[in-house]
Amino acid sequence: MSNEKRSSINTSIFEVQNSLHDFQSRLPSLTKTSNATTAGNDVHAFGPVNIDKVRHEFKQQIDQLRSICSQFESDVGDMMSAGTDPAFKKHFTQLKDQATLQSTVLLIDQQLQQSASCLDKALNNKPAYSAQDKADQLEKLAKSMGLVSFIDTSQQDELGKSVTTITLGGTAIVIDIDIQSGGHVQRAKVTFVPEHLQNDQDEKLDSLLTSHLQENHTSRFKQNLEMLALLDRLNVAHAPMDFFVTVRHLFQDLKTITEQESLQVSNQLSQVLMEGHGIPCLNLSSPGIAITYWMTQKTLKTCDWDQVAKDMEQNKRPLGLLPACSLIIGFEASMTQRQYLPPERSSYLVDFQEAEETILHDGSGLKIIHEPKSPSFMPPLRFVKPSSATTKAPTIPVRFVAKLPTPLPASDTVIQKIMEMTGMANKKESMPVTVPLERSSALSLEELLIHGFLVDDDKSAPFRSTSLTWLKTSDESLDQQYEWLAYTGSTGKLIHRIPFQHPAQLFGIVQVLRQQHMFNDLFHTLFNDNTYTAGKKLAKPNKSVSLDHILHSKFCLTHRTKTRLTFFLLLTDWNSGARRTGATCRSDKRECA
């Protein structure tokens, strides 16, 4: 057995350990210090980490480790059968000594890397007091993403002051960042190198990156730089496929859909946002496509839609859409091969005037598909999709993914619907929508919705061993006190990202997400940080009225003292019917109906 194989078993074990540590670092909820952990709500198909990729990499490492052990077992058997017992003992002792030494070296190396990582993180988070400090931070960031960097200190501004320019470069993109002597970023400019991408230069992207650097939003700048670097790496790995061009053409398709929907609803962009395919924006809050699809009613009414329309016409960032919920369209690794459009076809969307016969008989190997769902005011749109028999379409292990900037608490019913819609599961593989208390280690949907503003004492077991109380007061109506009476066991997940196969699936996805947003918003009108009493115990209600009484009759209270009404709040689950959560309503007024 070679020295390489003898020593690789330790290396393989450390690789598995590093993979697990990396997985844990991308899921903060897995840390041991977490109090009310959401780990059980994060580890799933739509969680923050591409589980398919992690599972595949982990399997490869385990298979490699098994192969090494099998080879070692085979070599030992050969030596024993040859009658070389003393030689084997000596050889085995040498292997043990070598393994111990190598383990020590690998452990020290790992600790040094962790120390260096912690030091770099501390240095990157501290304010930059000079141009060199800022340039060093950006240089390390670029290196971690596979970008090359070059620093030029020979430039001066119009006042004659020294300006340091750091250039971060990939194959298709170059980012120039000008830094003043005090470490303040003057500007950032993105340049596309290939000739066919010259028209993709966008001042909105420059402004976005510049603002993040000037406001010291290091994490947001890192995320946005990683999105650009990822497209650049994918272009290199899967040439001649060009992902920057794919993003451009997909945005044009989405923009065309928005224009047609706007005409159908008399230019009411608010209706397009809430009922249509959503409003696509380029470089709104991050590089690439953002599909805005939902707002709360309060934000919807206060939004200046005339200004939004004007900004879109002038190719400016529609800042009025920043509060809207959105999907950031990108790409990620896939464990199966995915087909993309052939070079001669730029648009997934079939033009409204385009004949199907022209597409089916032009030799491109494309077929026509229709949206499974569509808005009430629009017929189902037509899209093209490469047929499995065609050889012209690029086939690569990369898939579309829609990322949510803010994770969305959702019921398992909603998760199941999206998985069926995107082809990740079928209806026969349905998951349970309720889990008994003793079997559930994850937070329920209701717990997820209030988890962010609970006090520490209540985070340990919300809705289970404590009786949390909310008090909603109003000058125009009754004071309302709500209290949880029982744990419903309704399971939930946090949606961070949604992989999908084809743009024709996008409308179905946003429709289901809107339903969940509407439920969450209704829930938060009662249970929020303003009504939460932080463990304060309020007096028990002294009068009870049944739900049937409330729904089917009128009642009048004329007590001079404080009166409380106990009723049930209905929380609707779209597939499993209604669930009841106990609540109490208190009034200081003399009558109600």
Secondary structure, 3 states (H helix, E strand, C coil): CCHHHHHHHHHHHHHHHHHHHHHHHCCHHHCCCCCCCCHHHHCCCCCCCCHHHHHHHHHHHHHHHHHHHHHHHHHHHHHHHCCCHHHHHHHHHHHHHHHHHHHHHHHHHHHHHHHHHHHHHHHHHCCCCCHHHHHHHHHHHHHHCCCEEEEEEEEECCCCCEEEEEEEECCCEEEEEEEECCCCEEEEEEEECCHHHHHHCCHHHHHHHHHHHHCCCHHHHHHHHHHHHHHHHHHHHCCCCCHHHHHHHHHHHHHHHHHHHHHHCCCCHHHHHHHCCCEEEECCCCCCEEEEEECCHHHHHHCCHHHHHHHHHCCCCCHHHCCCEEEEEEEEEEEEEEECCCCCCCCCECCCCCCHHHHHCCCCCEEEEECCCCCCCCCCCEEEEECCCCCCCCEEEEEEEEEEEEEEEEEHHHHHHHHHHCCCCCHHHCCCCECCHHHCCCCEHHHHHHHHHCCHHHHCCCCCCCCCEEEECCCCCCCEEEECCCCCCEEEEEEEEEEECCHHHHHHHHHHHHHHHHHHHHHHHHCCCCCECCCCCCCCCCCECCHHHHHHCCCCCCCCCCEEEEEEEEEEECCCEEEEEEEEEEECCCCCC
